[in-house]
Amino acid sequence: MKSVDIVIVGGGPAGLAAAVAAKEAGNDSILILERDNELGGILNQCIHNGFGLHTFKEELTGPEYAYRFIKQVLDLGIEYKLHTMVMDIAPDKTVTAMNREDGMFQIKAKAVILAMGCRERPRGALNIPGYRPAGIFSAGTAQRLVNIEGYMPGREVVILGSGDIGLIMARRMTLEGAKVKVVAELLPYSGGLKRNIVQCLDDYGIPLKLSHTVVDIEGKEHVTAVTIAEVGPDRKPIPGTEERYTCDTLLLSCGLIPENELSRSAGVKMSPVTSGPIVNESLETNIPGVFACGNVLHVHDLVDYVSEEAKRAGQNAVKYINDGCKDADTSDVIDIVATEGARYTVPTTINVDRMDDLLTVRFRVGDVYKNSFVSVYFDDERIMHNQKRIMAPGEMEQVILRKSQLQEHKGLKKITVKIEAE
């Protein structure tokens, strides 16, 4: 059995950034395991711009952003295996994987970084009535077909869901000559970034119908039409509001789910809100030496934040190994609680002695809030009260905690993040 200090599962933006950070922190025994035929992950099919403004201070396409990190991995001589599927991660951090060259093999790791990314919510989870004809694609599948495979899914398109991939594919299909007739969104607000609504829909005259969903799909062999209807507060269709659109393609952009089958089988505790692991200030899960970062932890809106988070995971994995792979001290742990508008926080616990001087706590809100405040309470004392002009579920929010500030509050047990009107 081969032994490696750090095994990174996933060679996308999170895995690459974690590997580079671990190498720069002084560890030379790193192995990236990637199931695809190249490094870069989902960024390889994201040929639109808008990446890298935070990380590189310039606007890049997805492949350009990925290549910046791939080049660092190559220049630093970090080992990686492509076409390699990880089958199992044991609690003692033995990683079982397989590929064509090596067959089934095992690696004993001192630390494991989970960076598997996320996947789209499948159609089966959506309960749309009608037949199951050809012409129905997830937005990400359509993106791969157009941008990498060179195929055009269809010419008359309806999109269900206003997640970022769906919005971007509305523009992409239009640029390829298709007619995007409507984007329907079940919720009363869009799940995508505001800039994508403006640049991908408004600029091309594509209507966005909020509080609408698909209620029927026509066509046995191939999609011929879909019917959408308005939904009420209970999210059930309102009779008499149906609108029929002839089309040959239905794209589904109904949310992303962290890819955590491996994490669950390894015994990692999961958050019911994010569907990702529960982690502490070091991005360490309940299994000592197993860290998580990127979209496998919680779905991000910007890849720059994925890279920033993954860098911390790589550095903390090295720190864990250098400290002798000791279990984390659970005494003097402070819980972080999200409530009253804040849906969750990452991380959910802090040990002040182990944290860096500054700790970024990221969260999402559960509704659209205008001219409201992000408040942070130390036990019952409010210590932060920042006004935000607008907050929406599609955009991640954050608060920054200072180590010195936490050290001043002796005996602190709970930090609460909430949204307040005034």
Secondary structure, DSSP 8 states (H G I E B T S, - for coil): -EEEEEEEE--SHHHHHHHHHHHHTT---EEEE-SSSSTTGGGGG--SS-B-TTTTSS-B-HHHHHHHHHHHHHHTT-EEESS-EEEEE-TT-EEEEEETTTEEEEEEEEEEEE---EEE--GGGT---S---BTEEEHHHHHHIIIII-----SEEEEE--SHHHHHHHHHHHHTT-EEEEEEESSSS-SS-HHHIIIIIGGGT--EEETEEEEEEE-SSB--EEEEEEB-TTS-B-TT--EEEE-SEEEE---EEE--HHHHHHT--B-TTTSSB---TTSB-SSTTEEE-GGGTS--S-HHHHHHHHHHHHHHHHHHHHTTS-----TTEEEEEE-TTEEEEESSEEETTTS-SEEEEEEEESS-EEEEEEEEEETTEEEEEEEEEEE-TTS-EEEEEEHHHHHHSTT--EEEEEEE--
